[in-house]
Each structure stands twice: as structure tokens, then as C-alpha cells.
């Protein structure tokens, strides 16, 4: 079995305050009704270690940081990760190291040679990294296959629903069946077979070509090869000249583009100036009109009303006050002065308006000229593009295509010139490839035979433990078998035919029992076989749905509880028992020694009502 893996506590930072959920003891049940937040807690539990396939619930994203304190082989570790940014780096610290040093590791591969957080934890757990083709075994694959059973897959998908290739490779690694040397031999044999097939195929194709008569006269092929070489050289020279002409055309087109850009910029500038001058002229005209109106009012004053009663005043002789009828000394002079001032203002504004008219006319002329210049530059650019650049580009492309086509013809004829020596040389290549393939196959098959013996022996013992655990959960089970190739299961109950996982019915939770029993049997095997590197930790999300029921469902649930609790009492190779963390809807039927229940409901949630901590 792998080194002990014990979770001590889960902490999270929210609103600047750290909260803690301790996991005291080796068996913990999160108890609460549906939608009370049990799955949120389960999904968040190992997220700080660097998992990428964990489902981030809103409660986790609302935390500034989440932190897991755990022990591996007795050494205490702390993993801290951002809750809101899943791509942020993971901070890992050895709490037993007096220096307090830590490591900051990425979640996914970044810099060459940099270890990810998941790979670091996987190495701590003693599970080697392995790959086959595009499939690799990382912490996520380990989590989904042997460490945890999720609520949404436990009763419907085999061991968490991992893809067949990934699940098989992960179980091979955990069972100690991954043979890096055999994987190398399989790769070598496959590559040797590919080379042998390619050599045979090349010879077959060559003989077909020869039998058509195309290679019957080597002299004609040689003459054709020389002619094609001359044609290719001429085409290459044409391509070079066309490329030079295209380069010159591109440069001239760029110059015209720059000229049009400058002309268009000048057009916009003069248009803005003309618009501004026209606006000033309009304002001056309005002001001049107002001054003329004021002068007209002075020259022909209208009737006035009495300031006391409001009635219209009678006409008076010149020099008399229109309201009191008394002579006003100097009144006519004041009026004349006002009229003179108004006339001077009208004249001044007329002169100013005339100057602005000249300026606006000049600006409008400049704008019209700039508009024509920009249009001319645009037309010149487009005309050059159509008449010079596009033809030059087309000529260069055709020359390039012709040159490449002749180059391929030359290479093909060059290969055909080797007709006389090719068959014997290729037969020698095929013979060497066959010997290499046979040697690689022999080495692979020999290693595979040894490996198959070990696979059958290991899966045979695992099947025995699997059957024992299944019968603990369901006494009706008679036989259980694990396939040594892909580790699929076949289970037979009394008065029924043997069924695979896919054929099993969901009613009565036989799929749940298969998944749980298979992982418990794997841990039983790990205690016996040091080569089996299964971590002694099992997280199960809601395997129990019938504690509050009666009959078979309740009996099955009680047996499952007893089985899980018994596993928590069995020690690993370094003296630590297997830790079980599970979730259930209903409270446990009685008090179990060493078993802790964490009650969760819609009013007392895992995150919202966790205790404060000092860290």
C-alpha cells in the first residue's frame, strides 16, 4: 500500500477571516439532506492540492484562499490555493520542517522542467507518473479512479466515469503492473512494424509503376530528367524576376498608399478648418444682424407707454419728454450719440463679417482642393493596384507554382533513375526491417508473457477481496471477477446471470456496491502487496440513500456503513489506518466508536458556519 494519507483539517479565508473544518479521527460522515452542501464540501476537500477537474462551487469561488492540512507518511503538509482563481499557483509547505520553507507550484505545466502541484503530491503518495500514447496518469486521474467516488457518477459510471484508457493505465500504475520497460518494448515493436510495412508498401508501389512501362527505358527517363532540369532552371529564373518585379510593385504601391493617407489627412484637416471658419462667419452675421436691428430701433423708435398707468403716451414735439411734456436739455444730443455708436458698431461688424467671408471662402477653396487631391491619390493607388500590383502578384504566383511543379517532376524523375538499383536495395531494407521487427516482437512478447502472469495473479487476488467486500454489502452475490486486461467487473447474484457494470440495474444500488467494493478490495490488496500503491484514503459522496427507509435499502445502507467503518480501523503499511470521508443524507443509526458526524443543513452549512481559527 502507498504511504499513509490523512486529512487533518480544511481551512478557508473569507472576508479576511480564516475558518476551519477539522477532520478528527479516521472516519468522518458529512450528514445532511439533499442540497445542504455536502457535495460542495467533498469537491472542495482536495482542491487545494492542485486538482484541475474539481467542480468549483460558488462557495469555493467566494473564498480568497482555501487550505488543506494533511499528513503523508507521518509528515505534516499544508497546501494553500486561491478559491477565486483556479489558475493561481499552489503554495505547499512542510509543517514539520523547522525552517518553515515552502514551494510555489503551478496547477498546469508552464515553464519547461517545472513540477506541477499535482505531480508533487502524486510523488509524495508514491504513485509513479506514467503515460501511454496521449494518456497520462496524474493526480486528477488518480482522484477520479481510486481516491474518490463522486455523487453524480457513483451509481451510474464505473469508478467515477474516467475514460477507459485513462482508467486502465491508472489502475495499472496503482497495482504495480505498469512496466516502463514493457511500454518501451511495445513502442519499439510498433515502430519496427510500421517501418517494415512502409518498406514493403514502397517496393510494391515501385513495382506497380515499373510494370506500367513508365520505367522501361532508363535512357528516356534520364533525357526527360535533364530536360525537366533545364525547364525548372528557366522557370526558377522567371520566378526570381517576377518576385523582383512584385517587390518593386509592392514598394510603389506602398508609396501610393502613404501619399493617399497624407492627402486624406490633409483633406480632413482642411474640411475641419473650413467648417470652423464657416461657423465663425455665421456667428458674425448673426451679431451684425442684431446690431442693425438695434440701429433701426433707434432711428424709428416705437410708441411708449406711461410708467404709472400703462396707457399709450401722446405724441410730443421734438425736444419735449414724451411722458411729462417738459423740455429735456441735451436729450437730442444723447439720442444722436447713441445712434452714432450703433452705426459705428454696425460698420465694425460689417467689416469683420466681410473679412470672415474672405477667410471662409479661402478655407472652402482649400478644402475642395484637398478633397480633389485625396480623390486623385486614391484613384492613383487603386489604378496602380489593378494595373500593376495585381498582375505582378499573379505573374509571381504562377511562376512560383510552375517552378514548384517542375521541381516535383525533377525529384520524381530522379527517384525513377534509381530503377536498376532500387529493387535489390529495397529488398535488403525490407529484410533488415523484418529482422528488426521480429526481434522487437520477440522481446515484447517475452516481457508481455511475464507481465500477463503477474497481471492475472494480482487481479485474481484482487477479485477475491472484491468478492468478499461485495458479499459484505450484498450477501446475495455468489461470484465476482475482475478482468485482468481492462479491470472491468462481472458479478453474479443468486438466481441471476453474471452481469457487467453496464448491465447492472441501478435499483438497490448494485452499481454503488460494485464501485465501493472494488476500491475497498483494492485497499485490502494493498495491505498485502507492497507493490500496490493505493493511497489509504477514500472519499465517497453520498453512497447511502436508504438509512431512513425500511427493508432491503436500509439493510444495504447499514451494511455499507459497517463496512466503511471497519476499513477505517485497518492499518496501512506504515502503521496508519485508512481514512474514510463519506456523505449521507440521514444521520447514522447509532453512535460508532471513533466515528465523527459533521451535521450540515440548509441553515448550518459547511462553509457558512465553520469555526474561526487563528491562522
Buried (B, 14 or more C-beta within 10 A) or exposed (E): BBBBBBBBBBBBBBEEEBBBBBBEBBBBBBBBEEEBBBBBBBBBBBBBBBBBBBBBBEBBEEBBBBBBBBBBBEBBBBBBBBBEEBEBBBBBBBBEEEEEEBEEBBBEEEEEEEEBBBBBBBEBBBBEEBEBEEBBBBBBBBBBBBBBBBBEBBBEBBBBBBEEEBBBBBBBBBBBBBBEEBBEBBBBBBEBBEBBEEBBEBBEEBBEBBEEEEBEEBEEBEEBBEEBBEBBEEBBEBBEEBBEBBEEBEEBBEEBBEBBBEBBEBBBEBBEBBEEBBEBBEEBBEEBEEBBEBBEEBEEEEEEEEEEEEEEBEEBEEEBEBBEEEEEEEEEEEEEEEBEEBBEBBEEBBEBBEEBBEBBBEBBEBBBEBBEBBBEBBEBBEEBBEEBBEEBBEBBEBBBEBBBEBBEBBEEBEEBBBBEEBBEEBEEBBEEBBEBBBEBBEBBEEBBEEBBEBBEEBBEBBBBBBBBBBBBBBEBBBEBBBBBEEBBBBBBBEEEEBBEBEEBEEEBBBBBBBBBBBBBBBBBBBBEBEEBBBBBBBBBBBBBBBBBEEEBBBBBBBBBBEBBBBBBEBEBBEEBBBBBBBBBBBEBEEEBEEBBBBEBEEEBBBBEBBEEBEE
